[in-house]
Amino acid sequence: MFRWIAITLSLLILGTATAGYLYYQHLNSNIRSSGRSGGESGVKKAAPNAAGETPINILLLGSDSRNTAENVKLGGSRDSIGDKPRADVQMLLHISADRKSSSLVSIPRDTIVEIPECKDSETGQTYAATDNKPINESLQRGGPGCTLTTWEKLTGVYINHWVMIDFSGVVAMADVIGGVDVCVKTGVWDRSTPMVRGGSGLKLHQGTNTVMGEDALKWLRTRHAFGNDQNRAKAQHMYMNSMLRTLKKQNAWSDAGRLTDLAETATKALQVSDEIGTVKKLYDLAMQLKNVPINRITMTTIPTAEWSQDKDRLVLVEKSADQMWQMLREDVAFDKNGKAKVKASPSATPAGPPAAAPKTLAVSVANGTGVGQAAKDGRATEVAQILNGKGFDLAEAARTGEPAKTTVVQYPQEDGDQGKSDAQSVAKALGLPTTAVKADAEAGGLTLVVGADWRDGTVYKAPKTAEAGDLPAGADDLNAADEGKCMDVYSVYRWDGDKS
């Protein structure tokens, strides 16, 4: 699954080569796809920036399926044959609206979350919402689309696509890429011990090793030798960064046979959401990614803590998680390499038309405070009354409201500059930042959604503005340009090499 970026690059390569129509159709037939979303999250696409660009968010999933003989051989545990697979690896890849940076965040598989109601797009079966479940079980409750909906509810980030791969796909892609360099500070052997059974079987000498095929899979699955799931995610990020550097160095464009092998393997290894279920669509997506510089790609893991009810489960560190989700929602880079060296000059964009008189504006106020907890009763009415007191006589509470992480003022996209000016006047009256004003193609009129960031009080207190590279403590971020990173090995699993 971690080969996703490599796959898109290989498809990009394929797009520059001359491929016959029949072969193109053959590659299309290799790709498996199904529905993007498994349920209703209430999260909407980000508004375009001034240049009309929007971010792209892609959920990357690694399945633990043992439902083929090949996967059982690679993943062990014959007891799991026939079980619905879980998503033991979950990463959200964010490509900035300007395509100049990329951020990736992992969630450990045993993190406890709320899984919303989901419907399996293939079987039609519906699964009731549930809480206090590890996030990897979301895949069993409606397929990849349910995992996507779970992430949207958790983060408030609209996710455009998902991509999933299983054990055998990882091995196949590792082989066709030709190996990736990884590094350990001491020799490692991830094996069963008297205290802990299992292990990936990873066995490497101290220093840099090139892993391919099964060894690559073992590296990506190793947990015990690296200490825990958080460190396993760090090892996965090291692998992905090294893979990106490897592909940058390879001159695959001149080798037609290699191009064919990459495309053939990639399309067989992938399962994707319907919107990117053809070679052409994957190629178009790859075109959006190809210009992101290596030093603008940053990978990290969401900070977690031990769950009070079960020491083997984790919960998000809410303040840290909210900070990272905010950065993704607001398209703020995880790295600092793109920070401007000088202050930007004032915008020359002409001002829009004047806003209509407040007393003439019908504002629908929706209660979106129900994120992570029950919605605050009567909150829409309270804020509508605040607006009434500021001259917006026609402001009134809506009967329904979707949960929202942040407070926003939405206006119908077709209302253009006038709608924006009217929405800005509402935002200004309440002390909301200009970023709270959003055009929405589905908005039926001027709408104020009171988010979870304003559950109480008559004055809105803006959260701290996120800045590039301003990640919380414990994020353990890695930049793709950082070479020479090596994994620590837990003492029990250190290996000095064969003595014979």
QUITA-V691021 format. One record per residue. N is the residue number from 1. PHI is phi in whole degrees, -180 to 180 (NA if undefined). Layout:
# QUITA-V691021
N:PHI ; N:PHI
This chain:
# QUITA-V691021
1:NA ; 2:-69 ; 3:-82 ; 4:-57 ; 5:-65 ; 6:-62 ; 7:-62 ; 8:-65 ; 9:-65 ; 10:-66 ; 11:-70 ; 12:-61 ; 13:-59 ; 14:-57 ; 15:-64 ; 16:-90 ; 17:-95 ; 18:-91 ; 19:-120 ; 20:-69 ; 21:-58 ; 22:-65 ; 23:-69 ; 24:-60 ; 25:-65 ; 26:-61 ; 27:-63 ; 28:-60 ; 29:-69 ; 30:-72 ; 31:-79 ; 32:-103 ; 33:-143 ; 34:-157 ; 35:-59 ; 36:-65 ; 37:-121 ; 38:-102 ; 39:-169 ; 40:-104 ; 41:-103 ; 42:82 ; 43:-86 ; 44:-113 ; 45:-60 ; 46:-66 ; 47:-70 ; 48:-63 ; 49:-79 ; 50:-62 ; 51:-92 ; 52:80 ; 53:-98 ; 54:-128 ; 55:-68 ; 56:-120 ; 57:-121 ; 58:-130 ; 59:-89 ; 60:-102 ; 61:-123 ; 62:-114 ; 63:-87 ; 64:-98 ; 65:-54 ; 66:-115 ; 67:-91 ; 68:-134 ; 69:-60 ; 70:-66 ; 71:-70 ; 72:-62 ; 73:-61 ; 74:-82 ; 75:-110 ; 76:72 ; 77:47 ; 78:-65 ; 79:-62 ; 80:-90 ; 81:-60 ; 82:93 ; 83:-73 ; 84:-68 ; 85:-69 ; 86:-111 ; 87:-96 ; 88:-73 ; 89:-124 ; 90:-138 ; 91:-138 ; 92:-105 ; 93:-98 ; 94:-113 ; 95:-108 ; 96:-61 ; 97:-59 ; 98:-87 ; 99:61 ; 100:-106 ; 101:-150 ; 102:-142 ; 103:-126 ; 104:-133 ; 105:-130 ; 106:-103 ; 107:-121 ; 108:-57 ; 109:-62 ; 110:-95 ; 111:-74 ; 112:-80 ; 113:-143 ; 114:-91 ; 115:-103 ; 116:-73 ; 117:-61 ; 118:-136 ; 119:-123 ; 120:-73 ; 121:-69 ; 122:-92 ; 123:-101 ; 124:82 ; 125:-73 ; 126:-105 ; 127:-117 ; 128:-68 ; 129:-61 ; 130:-149 ; 131:-120 ; 132:56 ; 133:-120 ; 134:-67 ; 135:-64 ; 136:-69 ; 137:-76 ; 138:-59 ; 139:-66 ; 140:-79 ; 141:-112 ; 142:135 ; 143:80 ; 144:-57 ; 145:-62 ; 146:-70 ; 147:-62 ; 148:-62 ; 149:-63 ; 150:-61 ; 151:-65 ; 152:-61 ; 153:-63 ; 154:-72 ; 155:-104 ; 156:75 ; 157:-101 ; 158:-74 ; 159:-110 ; 160:-74 ; 161:-148 ; 162:-129 ; 163:-137 ; 164:-133 ; 165:-143 ; 166:-108 ; 167:-55 ; 168:-65 ; 169:-66 ; 170:-60 ; 171:-62 ; 172:-61 ; 173:-70 ; 174:-61 ; 175:-67 ; 176:-71 ; 177:-70 ; 178:100 ; 179:103 ; 180:-133 ; 181:-81 ; 182:-131 ; 183:-140 ; 184:-125 ; 185:-72 ; 186:-136 ; 187:-60 ; 188:-135 ; 189:-142 ; 190:-88 ; 191:-137 ; 192:-67 ; 193:-128 ; 194:-57 ; 195:-93 ; 196:-133 ; 197:-85 ; 198:97 ; 199:120 ; 200:-80 ; 201:88 ; 202:-57 ; 203:-141 ; 204:-135 ; 205:-78 ; 206:-57 ; 207:97 ; 208:-87 ; 209:-130 ; 210:-97 ; 211:-108 ; 212:-135 ; 213:46 ; 214:-63 ; 215:-64 ; 216:-63 ; 217:-62 ; 218:-61 ; 219:-59 ; 220:-70 ; 221:-96 ; 222:-67 ; 223:-123 ; 224:-59 ; 225:-67 ; 226:-95 ; 227:106 ; 228:-170 ; 229:-66 ; 230:-64 ; 231:-72 ; 232:-61 ; 233:-62 ; 234:-62 ; 235:-63 ; 236:-64 ; 237:-65 ; 238:-59 ; 239:-62 ; 240:-62 ; 241:-62 ; 242:-64 ; 243:-62 ; 244:-62 ; 245:-64 ; 246:-62 ; 247:-66 ; 248:-64 ; 249:-82 ; 250:-76 ; 251:-103 ; 252:-74 ; 253:-61 ; 254:-91 ; 255:-116 ; 256:-63 ; 257:-63 ; 258:-67 ; 259:-59 ; 260:-64 ; 261:-62 ; 262:-61 ; 263:-66 ; 264:-61 ; 265:-67 ; 266:-62 ; 267:-69 ; 268:-77 ; 269:-79 ; 270:-91 ; 271:-124 ; 272:-136 ; 273:-72 ; 274:-56 ; 275:-64 ; 276:-123 ; 277:-88 ; 278:-136 ; 279:-60 ; 280:-60 ; 281:-70 ; 282:-66 ; 283:-63 ; 284:-61 ; 285:-66 ; 286:-59 ; 287:-61 ; 288:-76 ; 289:-100 ; 290:-65 ; 291:-94 ; 292:-72 ; 293:-66 ; 294:-56 ; 295:-80 ; 296:-110 ; 297:-108 ; 298:-128 ; 299:-119 ; 300:-153 ; 301:-121 ; 302:-65 ; 303:-63 ; 304:-133 ; 305:-138 ; 306:-65 ; 307:-75 ; 308:-63 ; 309:-89 ; 310:-162 ; 311:-66 ; 312:-89 ; 313:-114 ; 314:-124 ; 315:-130 ; 316:-68 ; 317:-80 ; 318:-57 ; 319:-62 ; 320:-68 ; 321:-61 ; 322:-59 ; 323:-63 ; 324:-72 ; 325:-63 ; 326:-61 ; 327:-62 ; 328:-68 ; 329:-63 ; 330:-94 ; 331:60 ; 332:-99 ; 333:-65 ; 334:-76 ; 335:-103 ; 336:-102 ; 337:-72 ; 338:-103 ; 339:-64 ; 340:-67 ; 341:-82 ; 342:-131 ; 343:-69 ; 344:-69 ; 345:-74 ; 346:-58 ; 347:-68 ; 348:-96 ; 349:-64 ; 350:-66 ; 351:-67 ; 352:-79 ; 353:-67 ; 354:-65 ; 355:-69 ; 356:-67 ; 357:-60 ; 358:-51 ; 359:-68 ; 360:-98 ; 361:-92 ; 362:-84 ; 363:-114 ; 364:-91 ; 365:-106 ; 366:-105 ; 367:-91 ; 368:-111 ; 369:-78 ; 370:-84 ; 371:-112 ; 372:77 ; 373:-163 ; 374:-65 ; 375:-63 ; 376:-73 ; 377:-56 ; 378:74 ; 379:-67 ; 380:-62 ; 381:-64 ; 382:-60 ; 383:-74 ; 384:-61 ; 385:-68 ; 386:-62 ; 387:-66 ; 388:-56 ; 389:-70 ; 390:-102 ; 391:99 ; 392:-90 ; 393:-63 ; 394:-93 ; 395:-72 ; 396:-150 ; 397:-71 ; 398:-83 ; 399:-78 ; 400:-129 ; 401:-167 ; 402:-89 ; 403:-57 ; 404:-142 ; 405:-65 ; 406:-127 ; 407:-78 ; 408:-137 ; 409:-114 ; 410:-105 ; 411:-134 ; 412:-60 ; 413:-58 ; 414:-71 ; 415:-78 ; 416:56 ; 417:-64 ; 418:-66 ; 419:-61 ; 420:-64 ; 421:-62 ; 422:-63 ; 423:-65 ; 424:-64 ; 425:-68 ; 426:-67 ; 427:-60 ; 428:-63 ; 429:-63 ; 430:-98 ; 431:79 ; 432:-81 ; 433:-70 ; 434:-62 ; 435:-68 ; 436:-79 ; 437:-89 ; 438:-132 ; 439:-79 ; 440:-140 ; 441:-66 ; 442:-100 ; 443:-67 ; 444:-86 ; 445:174 ; 446:-68 ; 447:-132 ; 448:-103 ; 449:-101 ; 450:-83 ; 451:-88 ; 452:-66 ; 453:-83 ; 454:-143 ; 455:-78 ; 456:-139 ; 457:88 ; 458:-102 ; 459:-120 ; 460:-75 ; 461:-108 ; 462:-66 ; 463:-67 ; 464:-58 ; 465:-71 ; 466:-72 ; 467:-120 ; 468:-55 ; 469:78 ; 470:-86 ; 471:-86 ; 472:-72 ; 473:-61 ; 474:92 ; 475:-72 ; 476:53 ; 477:-79 ; 478:-131 ; 479:-95 ; 480:-63 ; 481:-83 ; 482:-80 ; 483:-94 ; 484:83 ; 485:-77 ; 486:-129 ; 487:-84 ; 488:-70 ; 489:-120 ; 490:-60 ; 491:-52 ; 492:-62 ; 493:-107 ; 494:-74 ; 495:-135 ; 496:-92 ; 497:95 ; 498:-65 ; 499:-92 ; 500:-72
